[in-house]
Amino acid sequence: MEKFTVDGVVIKTSVTGEADRIVWVLTRDRGVIRAFAKGARGTKNRLHGGTSLFCYCDFTFSEKNNVYNINEALVKEVFFDLRKSMEILTLSQYFCEVIMKCVPDKCDEEIYLRLLLNSFHFLAKGNRNPLLVKSVFELRLSCIAGYMPSLIACDNCSEYETDIMYFNCADGRLFCKNCGRGMAVPEVGVAVISAMRHICFSDFSKIFSFELQENSLKTLNRLTESYLKASLGQDFSLLRYFDGIKD
Ligand SMILES: [Zn+2]
């Protein structure tokens, strides 16, 4: 039996047995681990708090024949404020669902955990527009997962920037005003293109640091969402629910 300790966030839970939980933890350097938490549904059980959805803990796991159990869960951050509204809660659950779909097995890259923790942090604190957090999460995650859009210049003539550009969500190609005219792809203002370049190319510590006017932010959201869905070849039912409740 192997025993190890690693930090991670609970991204999904389900119930089993009389009082047990199955939890899926996005860990720092072992991908997503599915593990049993014995007795964790009992409110007085020592694993109860730490194995709840969105909890960030130092987890001690034991593993035998690819079956994992959680022995300890030392809470580092509860992210209670992710439950403060249906909008924030739904968005947080959507982030978790996307992570479940795109983190490779036994992935040792900590960038997935850092992106999720940062996104949770800004959603919980409420100091960024939730749509901005959503777009940063979607687009930077696409890049991390190997789907970096080609935003450096027009795909056809290499023009860096025109006041209107065209972005093809299906394949991540960008076109200038002249080359893109008449194409059946969305027309995008330069502010949105700048924001997309910022999310893809800037240092990780700065990706949430930009501002956009509301209309541009809505456009950015449509693009990053479509692009992520096209890249992963997945739809997410929570998005339709989110569209129905967001302000
Ligand atoms: Zn061009």
py3Dmol code that shows the C-alpha trace and the ligand (Angstrom):
import py3Dmol

protein = """\
ATOM      1  CA  MET A   1       0.000   0.000   0.000  1.00  0.00           C
ATOM      2  CA  GLU A   2       1.266   3.461  -0.921  1.00  0.00           C
ATOM      3  CA  LYS A   3       0.588   6.461   1.300  1.00  0.00           C
ATOM      4  CA  PHE A   4       1.151  10.049   0.210  1.00  0.00           C
ATOM      5  CA  THR A   5       0.090  13.616   0.979  1.00  0.00           C
ATOM      6  CA  VAL A   6      -0.751  16.197  -1.679  1.00  0.00           C
ATOM      7  CA  ASP A   7      -2.848  19.370  -1.786  1.00  0.00           C
ATOM      8  CA  GLY A   8      -5.943  19.534  -3.958  1.00  0.00           C
ATOM      9  CA  VAL A   9      -9.507  20.769  -4.446  1.00  0.00           C
ATOM     10  CA  VAL A  10     -12.656  18.643  -4.254  1.00  0.00           C
ATOM     11  CA  ILE A  11     -14.344  19.018  -7.665  1.00  0.00           C
ATOM     12  CA  LYS A  12     -17.090  16.388  -7.384  1.00  0.00           C
ATOM     13  CA  THR A  13     -18.701  14.304  -4.663  1.00  0.00           C
ATOM     14  CA  SER A  14     -21.158  11.456  -4.577  1.00  0.00           C
ATOM     15  CA  VAL A  15     -22.518   9.148  -1.903  1.00  0.00           C
ATOM     16  CA  THR A  16     -21.921   5.471  -1.264  1.00  0.00           C
ATOM     17  CA  GLY A  17     -22.640   3.033   1.558  1.00  0.00           C
ATOM     18  CA  GLU A  18     -24.400   4.247   4.681  1.00  0.00           C
ATOM     19  CA  ALA A  19     -22.283   7.265   5.465  1.00  0.00           C
ATOM     20  CA  ASP A  20     -19.394   7.285   2.994  1.00  0.00           C
ATOM     21  CA  ARG A  21     -18.484   9.667   0.234  1.00  0.00           C
ATOM     22  CA  ILE A  22     -16.722   9.246  -3.082  1.00  0.00           C
ATOM     23  CA  VAL A  23     -14.779  12.406  -3.914  1.00  0.00           C
ATOM     24  CA  TRP A  24     -12.868  13.523  -6.978  1.00  0.00           C
ATOM     25  CA  VAL A  25      -9.872  15.686  -6.063  1.00  0.00           C
ATOM     26  CA  LEU A  26      -7.882  17.803  -8.513  1.00  0.00           C
ATOM     27  CA  THR A  27      -4.413  17.390  -7.001  1.00  0.00           C
ATOM     28  CA  ARG A  28      -1.307  19.485  -7.510  1.00  0.00           C
ATOM     29  CA  ASP A  29       0.754  16.867  -9.326  1.00  0.00           C
ATOM     30  CA  ARG A  30      -1.239  13.629  -9.678  1.00  0.00           C
ATOM     31  CA  GLY A  31      -4.163  14.739 -11.841  1.00  0.00           C
ATOM     32  CA  VAL A  32      -7.702  14.003 -10.643  1.00  0.00           C
ATOM     33  CA  ILE A  33      -7.902  11.273  -7.992  1.00  0.00           C
ATOM     34  CA  ARG A  34     -11.165   9.452  -7.257  1.00  0.00           C
ATOM     35  CA  ALA A  35     -11.137   8.335  -3.653  1.00  0.00           C
ATOM     36  CA  PHE A  36     -13.316   6.922  -0.907  1.00  0.00           C
ATOM     37  CA  ALA A  37     -13.833   8.943   2.262  1.00  0.00           C
ATOM     38  CA  LYS A  38     -15.112   6.510   4.869  1.00  0.00           C
ATOM     39  CA  GLY A  39     -17.800   7.897   7.173  1.00  0.00           C
ATOM     40  CA  ALA A  40     -17.416  11.399   5.709  1.00  0.00           C
ATOM     41  CA  ARG A  41     -21.159  12.067   5.531  1.00  0.00           C
ATOM     42  CA  GLY A  42     -21.384  11.933   9.316  1.00  0.00           C
ATOM     43  CA  THR A  43     -21.350  15.545  10.490  1.00  0.00           C
ATOM     44  CA  LYS A  44     -18.980  14.709  13.346  1.00  0.00           C
ATOM     45  CA  ASN A  45     -16.621  12.676  11.163  1.00  0.00           C
ATOM     46  CA  ARG A  46     -13.127  14.208  10.870  1.00  0.00           C
ATOM     47  CA  LEU A  47     -13.293  13.985   7.041  1.00  0.00           C
ATOM     48  CA  HIS A  48     -16.702  15.653   6.802  1.00  0.00           C
ATOM     49  CA  GLY A  49     -15.639  19.259   6.155  1.00  0.00           C
ATOM     50  CA  GLY A  50     -12.550  18.648   4.073  1.00  0.00           C
ATOM     51  CA  THR A  51     -14.259  16.299   1.630  1.00  0.00           C
ATOM     52  CA  SER A  52     -17.055  18.752   0.765  1.00  0.00           C
ATOM     53  CA  LEU A  53     -17.311  20.285  -2.693  1.00  0.00           C
ATOM     54  CA  PHE A  54     -14.782  23.117  -3.431  1.00  0.00           C
ATOM     55  CA  CYS A  55     -12.690  22.443  -0.293  1.00  0.00           C
ATOM     56  CA  TYR A  56      -8.973  22.969  -0.719  1.00  0.00           C
ATOM     57  CA  CYS A  57      -6.991  20.661   1.601  1.00  0.00           C
ATOM     58  CA  ASP A  58      -3.793  18.805   2.232  1.00  0.00           C
ATOM     59  CA  PHE A  59      -5.056  15.287   1.590  1.00  0.00           C
ATOM     60  CA  THR A  60      -3.363  12.118   2.772  1.00  0.00           C
ATOM     61  CA  PHE A  61      -4.312   9.236   0.493  1.00  0.00           C
ATOM     62  CA  SER A  62      -3.604   5.526   0.690  1.00  0.00           C
ATOM     63  CA  GLU A  63      -3.655   3.539  -2.533  1.00  0.00           C
ATOM     64  CA  LYS A  64      -3.842  -0.174  -3.216  1.00  0.00           C
ATOM     65  CA  ASN A  65      -4.527  -1.748  -6.631  1.00  0.00           C
ATOM     66  CA  ASN A  66      -5.581   1.658  -7.982  1.00  0.00           C
ATOM     67  CA  VAL A  67      -8.228   2.110  -5.270  1.00  0.00           C
ATOM     68  CA  TYR A  68      -7.708   5.283  -3.251  1.00  0.00           C
ATOM     69  CA  ASN A  69      -8.866   6.131   0.262  1.00  0.00           C
ATOM     70  CA  ILE A  70      -8.613   9.459   2.021  1.00  0.00           C
ATOM     71  CA  ASN A  71      -7.052   9.138   5.484  1.00  0.00           C
ATOM     72  CA  GLU A  72      -6.712  12.816   6.339  1.00  0.00           C
ATOM     73  CA  ALA A  73      -8.038  16.111   4.969  1.00  0.00           C
ATOM     74  CA  LEU A  74      -6.467  19.194   6.533  1.00  0.00           C
ATOM     75  CA  VAL A  75      -8.491  22.174   5.357  1.00  0.00           C
ATOM     76  CA  LYS A  76      -6.565  25.106   3.852  1.00  0.00           C
ATOM     77  CA  GLU A  77      -9.501  27.032   2.308  1.00  0.00           C
ATOM     78  CA  VAL A  78     -13.235  26.318   2.292  1.00  0.00           C
ATOM     79  CA  PHE A  79     -14.348  28.768  -0.463  1.00  0.00           C
ATOM     80  CA  PHE A  80     -17.658  29.131   1.322  1.00  0.00           C
ATOM     81  CA  ASP A  81     -18.457  32.291  -0.669  1.00  0.00           C
ATOM     82  CA  LEU A  82     -18.769  30.277  -3.875  1.00  0.00           C
ATOM     83  CA  ARG A  83     -22.234  29.436  -2.528  1.00  0.00           C
ATOM     84  CA  LYS A  84     -23.285  33.050  -2.065  1.00  0.00           C
ATOM     85  CA  SER A  85     -25.411  33.145  -5.240  1.00  0.00           C
ATOM     86  CA  MET A  86     -26.764  30.658  -7.767  1.00  0.00           C
ATOM     87  CA  GLU A  87     -24.754  32.417 -10.470  1.00  0.00           C
ATOM     88  CA  ILE A  88     -21.408  31.970  -8.689  1.00  0.00           C
ATOM     89  CA  LEU A  89     -22.266  28.447  -7.542  1.00  0.00           C
ATOM     90  CA  THR A  90     -23.225  27.354 -11.064  1.00  0.00           C
ATOM     91  CA  LEU A  91     -20.090  28.879 -12.551  1.00  0.00           C
ATOM     92  CA  SER A  92     -17.900  27.141  -9.961  1.00  0.00           C
ATOM     93  CA  GLN A  93     -19.569  23.799 -10.693  1.00  0.00           C
ATOM     94  CA  TYR A  94     -19.080  24.389 -14.420  1.00  0.00           C
ATOM     95  CA  PHE A  95     -15.340  24.986 -13.852  1.00  0.00           C
ATOM     96  CA  CYS A  96     -15.169  21.679 -11.976  1.00  0.00           C
ATOM     97  CA  GLU A  97     -17.004  19.863 -14.770  1.00  0.00           C
ATOM     98  CA  VAL A  98     -14.585  21.236 -17.368  1.00  0.00           C
ATOM     99  CA  ILE A  99     -11.601  20.184 -15.230  1.00  0.00           C
ATOM    100  CA  MET A 100     -13.037  16.659 -14.970  1.00  0.00           C
ATOM    101  CA  LYS A 101     -13.196  16.492 -18.761  1.00  0.00           C
ATOM    102  CA  CYS A 102      -9.786  17.864 -19.676  1.00  0.00           C
ATOM    103  CA  VAL A 103      -7.111  17.042 -17.080  1.00  0.00           C
ATOM    104  CA  PRO A 104      -5.106  14.044 -18.337  1.00  0.00           C
ATOM    105  CA  ASP A 105      -4.795  10.946 -16.123  1.00  0.00           C
ATOM    106  CA  LYS A 106      -2.017  11.205 -13.493  1.00  0.00           C
ATOM    107  CA  CYS A 107      -1.136  14.639 -14.899  1.00  0.00           C
ATOM    108  CA  ASP A 108       1.816  16.105 -12.967  1.00  0.00           C
ATOM    109  CA  GLU A 109       1.333  19.709 -14.162  1.00  0.00           C
ATOM    110  CA  GLU A 110       0.261  21.940 -11.290  1.00  0.00           C
ATOM    111  CA  ILE A 111      -1.007  24.668 -13.615  1.00  0.00           C
ATOM    112  CA  TYR A 112      -4.525  23.181 -13.693  1.00  0.00           C
ATOM    113  CA  LEU A 113      -4.803  23.442  -9.911  1.00  0.00           C
ATOM    114  CA  ARG A 114      -3.360  26.970  -9.913  1.00  0.00           C
ATOM    115  CA  LEU A 115      -5.875  28.114 -12.534  1.00  0.00           C
ATOM    116  CA  LEU A 116      -8.818  26.615 -10.654  1.00  0.00           C
ATOM    117  CA  LEU A 117      -7.695  28.042  -7.283  1.00  0.00           C
ATOM    118  CA  ASN A 118      -7.191  31.502  -8.778  1.00  0.00           C
ATOM    119  CA  SER A 119     -10.579  31.406 -10.501  1.00  0.00           C
ATOM    120  CA  PHE A 120     -12.286  30.319  -7.260  1.00  0.00           C
ATOM    121  CA  HIS A 121     -10.453  33.026  -5.381  1.00  0.00           C
ATOM    122  CA  PHE A 122     -11.724  35.830  -7.659  1.00  0.00           C
ATOM    123  CA  LEU A 123     -15.270  34.428  -7.804  1.00  0.00           C
ATOM    124  CA  ALA A 124     -15.418  34.105  -4.013  1.00  0.00           C
ATOM    125  CA  LYS A 125     -13.967  37.545  -3.340  1.00  0.00           C
ATOM    126  CA  GLY A 126     -16.255  39.183  -5.862  1.00  0.00           C
ATOM    127  CA  ASN A 127     -13.646  41.699  -7.017  1.00  0.00           C
ATOM    128  CA  ARG A 128     -13.812  40.632 -10.671  1.00  0.00           C
ATOM    129  CA  ASN A 129     -16.813  40.410 -12.971  1.00  0.00           C
ATOM    130  CA  PRO A 130     -17.814  36.708 -13.006  1.00  0.00           C
ATOM    131  CA  LEU A 131     -17.905  36.826 -16.815  1.00  0.00           C
ATOM    132  CA  LEU A 132     -14.283  37.987 -16.865  1.00  0.00           C
ATOM    133  CA  VAL A 133     -13.271  35.115 -14.579  1.00  0.00           C
ATOM    134  CA  LYS A 134     -15.193  32.703 -16.813  1.00  0.00           C
ATOM    135  CA  SER A 135     -13.467  33.905 -19.986  1.00  0.00           C
ATOM    136  CA  VAL A 136      -9.991  33.788 -18.435  1.00  0.00           C
ATOM    137  CA  PHE A 137     -10.651  30.274 -17.137  1.00  0.00           C
ATOM    138  CA  GLU A 138     -11.984  29.036 -20.487  1.00  0.00           C
ATOM    139  CA  LEU A 139      -9.341  30.520 -22.742  1.00  0.00           C
ATOM    140  CA  ARG A 140      -6.262  29.955 -20.583  1.00  0.00           C
ATOM    141  CA  LEU A 141      -7.437  26.401 -19.920  1.00  0.00           C
ATOM    142  CA  SER A 142      -7.751  25.833 -23.678  1.00  0.00           C
ATOM    143  CA  CYS A 143      -4.110  26.928 -24.024  1.00  0.00           C
ATOM    144  CA  ILE A 144      -2.939  24.719 -21.152  1.00  0.00           C
ATOM    145  CA  ALA A 145      -4.810  21.733 -22.582  1.00  0.00           C
ATOM    146  CA  GLY A 146      -2.991  22.132 -25.896  1.00  0.00           C
ATOM    147  CA  TYR A 147      -5.446  24.262 -27.868  1.00  0.00           C
ATOM    148  CA  MET A 148      -3.655  27.592 -28.131  1.00  0.00           C
ATOM    149  CA  PRO A 149      -5.521  29.753 -30.680  1.00  0.00           C
ATOM    150  CA  SER A 150      -3.332  31.489 -33.276  1.00  0.00           C
ATOM    151  CA  LEU A 151      -3.897  35.076 -32.204  1.00  0.00           C
ATOM    152  CA  ILE A 152      -0.524  36.566 -33.090  1.00  0.00           C
ATOM    153  CA  ALA A 153      -1.661  37.987 -36.424  1.00  0.00           C
ATOM    154  CA  CYS A 154      -4.059  37.533 -39.338  1.00  0.00           C
ATOM    155  CA  ASP A 155      -3.808  33.920 -40.423  1.00  0.00           C
ATOM    156  CA  ASN A 156      -3.844  34.955 -44.079  1.00  0.00           C
ATOM    157  CA  CYS A 157      -1.734  38.135 -44.468  1.00  0.00           C
ATOM    158  CA  SER A 158       0.004  38.458 -41.040  1.00  0.00           C
ATOM    159  CA  GLU A 159      -1.485  41.907 -40.308  1.00  0.00           C
ATOM    160  CA  TYR A 160      -1.188  42.325 -36.518  1.00  0.00           C
ATOM    161  CA  GLU A 161      -4.258  44.434 -35.919  1.00  0.00           C
ATOM    162  CA  THR A 162      -7.180  46.123 -37.674  1.00  0.00           C
ATOM    163  CA  ASP A 163     -10.080  47.887 -35.933  1.00  0.00           C
ATOM    164  CA  ILE A 164     -12.319  44.928 -36.705  1.00  0.00           C
ATOM    165  CA  MET A 165     -11.082  41.366 -36.873  1.00  0.00           C
ATOM    166  CA  TYR A 166     -12.643  37.925 -37.278  1.00  0.00           C
ATOM    167  CA  PHE A 167     -12.104  34.943 -34.991  1.00  0.00           C
ATOM    168  CA  ASN A 168     -13.024  31.423 -36.017  1.00  0.00           C
ATOM    169  CA  CYS A 169     -14.090  29.586 -32.844  1.00  0.00           C
ATOM    170  CA  ALA A 170     -14.004  26.234 -34.635  1.00  0.00           C
ATOM    171  CA  ASP A 171     -10.249  26.253 -35.295  1.00  0.00           C
ATOM    172  CA  GLY A 172      -8.833  29.245 -33.388  1.00  0.00           C
ATOM    173  CA  ARG A 173      -7.717  31.232 -36.448  1.00  0.00           C
ATOM    174  CA  LEU A 174      -7.773  35.041 -36.556  1.00  0.00           C
ATOM    175  CA  PHE A 175      -8.315  37.183 -39.652  1.00  0.00           C
ATOM    176  CA  CYS A 176      -7.928  40.905 -40.304  1.00  0.00           C
ATOM    177  CA  LYS A 177     -10.634  43.221 -41.600  1.00  0.00           C
ATOM    178  CA  ASN A 178      -9.751  42.602 -45.258  1.00  0.00           C
ATOM    179  CA  CYS A 179      -9.169  38.860 -45.207  1.00  0.00           C
ATOM    180  CA  GLY A 180     -12.054  38.018 -42.896  1.00  0.00           C
ATOM    181  CA  ARG A 181     -14.773  40.007 -44.636  1.00  0.00           C
ATOM    182  CA  GLY A 182     -17.492  37.719 -45.912  1.00  0.00           C
ATOM    183  CA  MET A 183     -16.363  34.746 -43.837  1.00  0.00           C
ATOM    184  CA  ALA A 184     -19.024  33.065 -41.757  1.00  0.00           C
ATOM    185  CA  VAL A 185     -17.141  33.760 -38.516  1.00  0.00           C
ATOM    186  CA  PRO A 186     -17.819  36.325 -35.747  1.00  0.00           C
ATOM    187  CA  GLU A 187     -16.681  39.922 -36.207  1.00  0.00           C
ATOM    188  CA  VAL A 188     -14.722  41.131 -33.167  1.00  0.00           C
ATOM    189  CA  GLY A 189     -13.582  44.564 -32.003  1.00  0.00           C
ATOM    190  CA  VAL A 190      -9.942  45.202 -31.240  1.00  0.00           C
ATOM    191  CA  ALA A 191     -10.533  45.482 -27.465  1.00  0.00           C
ATOM    192  CA  VAL A 192     -11.736  41.882 -27.374  1.00  0.00           C
ATOM    193  CA  ILE A 193      -8.785  40.662 -29.445  1.00  0.00           C
ATOM    194  CA  SER A 194      -6.407  42.479 -27.062  1.00  0.00           C
ATOM    195  CA  ALA A 195      -8.106  40.794 -24.096  1.00  0.00           C
ATOM    196  CA  MET A 196      -7.774  37.376 -25.748  1.00  0.00           C
ATOM    197  CA  ARG A 197      -4.087  37.986 -26.435  1.00  0.00           C
ATOM    198  CA  HIS A 198      -3.632  39.081 -22.828  1.00  0.00           C
ATOM    199  CA  ILE A 199      -5.260  35.888 -21.498  1.00  0.00           C
ATOM    200  CA  CYS A 200      -3.228  33.617 -23.784  1.00  0.00           C
ATOM    201  CA  PHE A 201       0.181  35.271 -23.749  1.00  0.00           C
ATOM    202  CA  SER A 202       0.697  37.130 -20.480  1.00  0.00           C
ATOM    203  CA  ASP A 203       2.453  35.805 -17.409  1.00  0.00           C
ATOM    204  CA  PHE A 204       0.161  33.578 -15.329  1.00  0.00           C
ATOM    205  CA  SER A 205       0.174  36.005 -12.402  1.00  0.00           C
ATOM    206  CA  LYS A 206      -1.390  38.737 -14.603  1.00  0.00           C
ATOM    207  CA  ILE A 207      -4.096  36.879 -16.525  1.00  0.00           C
ATOM    208  CA  PHE A 208      -7.017  38.238 -14.475  1.00  0.00           C
ATOM    209  CA  SER A 209      -5.689  41.818 -14.545  1.00  0.00           C
ATOM    210  CA  PHE A 210      -7.520  43.618 -17.318  1.00  0.00           C
ATOM    211  CA  GLU A 211     -10.781  45.442 -17.820  1.00  0.00           C
ATOM    212  CA  LEU A 212     -13.351  45.426 -20.577  1.00  0.00           C
ATOM    213  CA  GLN A 213     -16.595  47.276 -21.148  1.00  0.00           C
ATOM    214  CA  GLU A 214     -19.705  45.223 -20.620  1.00  0.00           C
ATOM    215  CA  ASN A 215     -20.578  44.690 -24.289  1.00  0.00           C
ATOM    216  CA  SER A 216     -17.042  43.624 -25.139  1.00  0.00           C
ATOM    217  CA  LEU A 217     -17.005  41.322 -22.135  1.00  0.00           C
ATOM    218  CA  LYS A 218     -20.166  39.624 -23.387  1.00  0.00           C
ATOM    219  CA  THR A 219     -18.597  39.151 -26.820  1.00  0.00           C
ATOM    220  CA  LEU A 220     -15.410  37.795 -25.230  1.00  0.00           C
ATOM    221  CA  ASN A 221     -17.555  35.340 -23.272  1.00  0.00           C
ATOM    222  CA  ARG A 222     -19.335  34.008 -26.311  1.00  0.00           C
ATOM    223  CA  LEU A 223     -16.003  33.465 -28.060  1.00  0.00           C
ATOM    224  CA  THR A 224     -14.093  31.826 -25.201  1.00  0.00           C
ATOM    225  CA  GLU A 225     -17.025  29.545 -24.409  1.00  0.00           C
ATOM    226  CA  SER A 226     -17.512  28.468 -28.040  1.00  0.00           C
ATOM    227  CA  TYR A 227     -13.788  28.000 -28.488  1.00  0.00           C
ATOM    228  CA  LEU A 228     -13.430  25.817 -25.380  1.00  0.00           C
ATOM    229  CA  LYS A 229     -16.430  23.696 -26.359  1.00  0.00           C
ATOM    230  CA  ALA A 230     -15.120  23.264 -29.921  1.00  0.00           C
ATOM    231  CA  SER A 231     -11.603  22.431 -28.695  1.00  0.00           C
ATOM    232  CA  LEU A 232     -12.771  19.815 -26.204  1.00  0.00           C
ATOM    233  CA  GLY A 233     -15.581  18.576 -28.465  1.00  0.00           C
ATOM    234  CA  GLN A 234     -17.914  18.811 -25.455  1.00  0.00           C
ATOM    235  CA  ASP A 235     -21.034  20.666 -24.426  1.00  0.00           C
ATOM    236  CA  PHE A 236     -21.805  21.481 -20.797  1.00  0.00           C
ATOM    237  CA  SER A 237     -25.402  21.445 -19.579  1.00  0.00           C
ATOM    238  CA  LEU A 238     -24.556  23.793 -16.693  1.00  0.00           C
ATOM    239  CA  LEU A 239     -23.876  26.549 -19.242  1.00  0.00           C
ATOM    240  CA  ARG A 240     -27.481  26.622 -20.362  1.00  0.00           C
ATOM    241  CA  TYR A 241     -28.548  26.853 -16.748  1.00  0.00           C
ATOM    242  CA  PHE A 242     -26.003  29.619 -16.174  1.00  0.00           C
ATOM    243  CA  ASP A 243     -27.342  31.584 -19.180  1.00  0.00           C
ATOM    244  CA  GLY A 244     -30.787  31.443 -17.622  1.00  0.00           C
ATOM    245  CA  ILE A 245     -29.792  32.859 -14.234  1.00  0.00           C
ATOM    246  CA  LYS A 246     -26.927  35.266 -14.863  1.00  0.00           C
ATOM    247  CA  ASP A 247     -27.613  38.995 -14.429  1.00  0.00           C
TER     248      ASP A 247
END
"""
ligand_1 = """\
1
ZN
Zn -5.334 39.582 -43.334
"""
view = py3Dmol.view(width=600, height=400)
view.addModel(protein, "pdb")
view.setStyle({"model": 0}, {"cartoon": {"style": "trace"}})
view.addModel(ligand_1, "xyz")
view.setStyle({"model": 1}, {"stick": {}})
view.zoomTo()
view.show()
